[in-house]
Amino acid sequence: MKLSKHIIVMVVIASFFSTQIKAAEECFEGTSRAIFKFNMMLDKAVIGPISRGYNKLPEPVKEGTSNFTSNVATLLSIPNHVFQGNFKDAGNATASFLINTSIGIVGLGNPAEKLGFEAQQEDVGQTLGAYGVGPGCYLVLPVLGPSTARDTVGMIADSFVDPFAHITWREKELLGISGNQVDYIGVRSVTAVDFRADNDTNLTSLETNSIDLYASYKSLYLQSRENKIKNSSSENDDWGNLDN
């Protein structure tokens, strides 16, 4: 009951944003550009160097790390598939998680993919979009990067929907399993480093060739989110190619 109330509140808030503001309108451009500049400085000073060091690790280590973080992300995808009425995808994601967690040794391997079970990643922001909630304001969040009013509300809702966030960030016990906020931050940080390392060349090229890097990131992010909501993909979707 509490979860349902939280979801309803999030939908109402996101709906308010989307009905009052045109799709992806710049509402805080000055602030967003300042935060974007800060994020780029953080990337150059910390995240970029760490990611390039990560890229020097043996390939099996990198692949296992990527598999592990993707497997954890599947936990958020399962309920969102259900919310969207995509029960077949929910079943595939559940099978993928169970197989990779067991046979794949806590997700370090990905035998589920070889068996034909592919887990398409979903989140609450995508679910809201699937129900027709518009993106609302475009904004840039400190450290987290590009977002919209809808996706920011979705990220907050994710912490109520995601079983991994439930047992770590919210420090609740689920099926005898528990964790803490350090575990949550650790996995999310590794996910970000893995993403950054995989796309070091792409991001460098984007920075070199963009007249307005802020606008380029915005365009790629919005197109990627639209493709994810429609469950479509494109070889020309640069941000989509950057995604895990």
C-alpha positions in Angstrom: 0.0 0.0 0.0 2.8 2.4 0.9 4.6 1.7 -2.4 1.4 2.3 -4.4 0.9 5.7 -2.6 4.5 6.7 -3.5 4.0 5.8 -7.1 0.8 7.7 -7.4 2.4 10.8 -5.9 5.3 10.5 -8.3 2.9 10.2 -11.3 1.0 13.3 -10.1 4.2 15.3 -9.7 5.6 14.3 -13.1 2.2 14.9 -14.8 2.2 18.4 -13.3 5.6 19.1 -14.9 4.6 17.7 -18.2 1.3 19.6 -18.5 2.8 22.9 -17.5 6.0 22.8 -19.6 6.6 22.0 -23.2 8.6 18.9 -23.9 12.2 19.2 -22.7 12.0 23.0 -22.5 15.0 24.7 -20.9 13.8 26.0 -17.6 17.1 26.4 -15.8 19.6 26.7 -18.6 22.0 29.0 -16.8 22.0 26.8 -13.7 22.2 23.6 -15.9 25.1 24.9 -17.9 27.0 25.8 -14.7 26.4 22.3 -13.3 27.4 20.8 -16.6 30.6 22.7 -16.4 31.2 21.4 -12.9 30.5 17.8 -14.0 33.0 18.1 -16.8 35.6 19.4 -14.4 34.9 16.5 -12.1 35.2 14.1 -15.1 38.6 15.5 -16.1 39.9 15.5 -12.6 38.5 12.2 -11.2 36.1 10.1 -13.2 38.1 10.2 -16.5 41.4 9.2 -15.0 39.8 6.4 -12.9 38.0 5.1 -16.0 41.2 5.1 -18.1 42.9 3.2 -15.3 40.0 0.7 -15.2 40.4 0.2 -19.0 43.9 -1.2 -18.3 42.5 -4.0 -16.3 42.4 -7.5 -17.8 39.4 -7.9 -20.1 37.8 -10.8 -18.1 37.8 -8.5 -15.0 36.1 -5.7 -16.9 33.6 -8.0 -18.5 32.7 -9.6 -15.2 32.3 -6.2 -13.6 30.0 -5.1 -16.4 28.0 -8.3 -16.2 27.6 -7.9 -12.4 26.3 -4.3 -12.5 24.0 -5.1 -15.4 22.6 -8.1 -13.4 21.9 -5.8 -10.4 20.2 -3.3 -12.7 17.8 -6.1 -13.9 16.2 -6.0 -10.4 14.8 -2.6 -11.2 13.7 -3.7 -14.7 11.5 -6.5 -13.6 8.8 -4.5 -11.7 8.9 -1.8 -14.4 8.1 -4.4 -17.1 5.2 -5.4 -14.9 4.0 -1.8 -14.5 4.1 -1.4 -18.3 2.2 -4.6 -18.8 5.1 -6.3 -20.6 4.8 -9.6 -18.8 6.9 -11.5 -21.3 9.8 -9.1 -20.8 9.3 -9.3 -17.1 9.6 -13.1 -17.3 12.7 -12.9 -19.5 14.3 -10.4 -17.1 13.5 -12.6 -14.1 14.9 -15.7 -15.8 18.0 -13.7 -16.7 18.6 -12.5 -13.2 18.0 -16.0 -11.6 20.3 -17.7 -14.1 23.1 -15.2 -14.0 22.9 -14.9 -10.2 23.2 -18.7 -9.8 25.0 -20.3 -12.7 26.7 -17.0 -13.6 28.1 -16.7 -10.0 26.3 -13.6 -8.6 26.2 -12.1 -12.1 29.8 -12.2 -13.0 29.0 -14.3 -16.0 26.1 -13.9 -18.4 24.9 -17.5 -19.4 21.3 -16.2 -19.6 22.1 -14.3 -22.8 23.5 -17.5 -24.4 20.2 -19.2 -23.5 18.2 -16.5 -25.2 17.1 -14.5 -22.1 17.9 -10.8 -22.6 17.1 -8.4 -19.9 16.2 -5.0 -21.4 16.8 -2.3 -18.8 13.8 -0.3 -17.6 13.3 2.3 -14.9 10.4 4.4 -13.5 11.2 7.3 -15.8 10.6 5.0 -18.8 7.4 3.7 -17.3 6.1 7.2 -16.8 7.0 8.0 -20.4 5.2 4.8 -21.6 2.1 6.1 -19.9 2.3 9.3 -21.8 4.0 11.5 -19.1 6.1 14.1 -21.0 9.7 14.9 -20.1 9.0 18.4 -18.7 12.0 20.6 -18.0 15.4 19.5 -19.1 18.0 19.9 -16.4 21.5 18.8 -15.5 22.1 17.2 -12.0 25.3 17.4 -10.1 27.4 14.3 -10.7 24.4 12.4 -12.2 24.3 14.4 -15.4 21.5 15.0 -17.9 17.9 14.5 -16.8 14.4 15.8 -17.1 11.7 16.6 -14.6 10.1 13.3 -15.4 13.3 11.3 -15.1 14.3 13.0 -11.9 11.0 12.1 -10.3 11.6 8.6 -11.7 15.0 8.3 -10.1 13.4 9.1 -6.7 10.7 6.5 -7.3 13.3 4.0 -8.4 14.5 3.8 -4.8 11.1 2.6 -3.7 10.7 0.1 -6.6 14.2 -1.3 -7.0 14.8 -4.3 -4.6 18.5 -3.5 -4.6 17.9 0.0 -3.4 15.4 -1.3 -0.9 17.9 -3.6 0.8 20.8 -1.2 0.6 19.9 2.5 0.4 16.8 2.0 2.5 18.5 -0.7 4.6 15.5 -3.0 4.7 15.7 -6.8 4.8 14.3 -8.8 1.8 14.3 -12.6 1.8 16.9 -12.6 4.5 19.2 -10.3 2.5 20.3 -6.9 3.6 22.9 -4.3 2.9 23.7 -0.6 3.5 24.1 2.7 1.7 27.8 2.1 1.1 26.9 -1.0 -0.9 24.5 1.0 -3.0 26.9 3.8 -3.7 29.7 1.4 -4.4 27.7 -0.5 -7.1 26.4 2.7 -8.7 29.9 4.2 -8.7 31.3 1.1 -10.4 28.5 1.2 -12.9 29.4 4.8 -13.8 33.1 4.0 -14.1 32.3 1.0 -16.3 30.1 3.2 -18.5 32.7 5.9 -18.7 35.5 3.5 -19.5 33.5 1.7 -22.3 32.9 5.0 -24.0 36.1 6.9 -23.4 36.8 7.2 -27.1 33.2 8.3 -27.9 33.1 10.9 -25.2 36.5 12.3 -26.2 35.4 12.5 -29.9 32.1 14.2 -28.8 34.0 16.8 -26.8 36.5 17.4 -29.7 33.9 17.8 -32.4 31.0 19.6 -30.7 30.5 23.3 -31.1 28.3 23.3 -28.1 29.0 20.3 -25.9 26.2 21.1 -23.5 23.7 21.0 -26.4 25.2 17.8 -27.8 24.8 16.0 -24.5 21.2 17.3 -24.2 20.2 16.1 -27.7 21.8 12.7 -27.3 20.3 12.1 -23.9 16.7 13.1 -24.9 16.9 10.9 -28.1 18.1 8.0 -26.1 15.4 8.3 -23.5 12.8 8.6 -26.3 14.1 5.4 -27.9 14.1 3.5 -24.6 10.5 4.5 -23.9 9.5 3.3 -27.3 11.6 0.1 -26.8 13.5 1.0 -30.0 17.1 1.5 -30.8 19.1 3.1 -33.6 22.7 2.6 -34.7 22.8 6.4 -35.0 21.6 7.0 -31.5 25.0 8.1 -30.1 23.9 8.3 -26.5 22.2 4.9 -26.9 25.5 3.5 -28.0 27.0 5.0 -24.9 24.5 3.3 -22.6 25.2 0.0 -21.0 
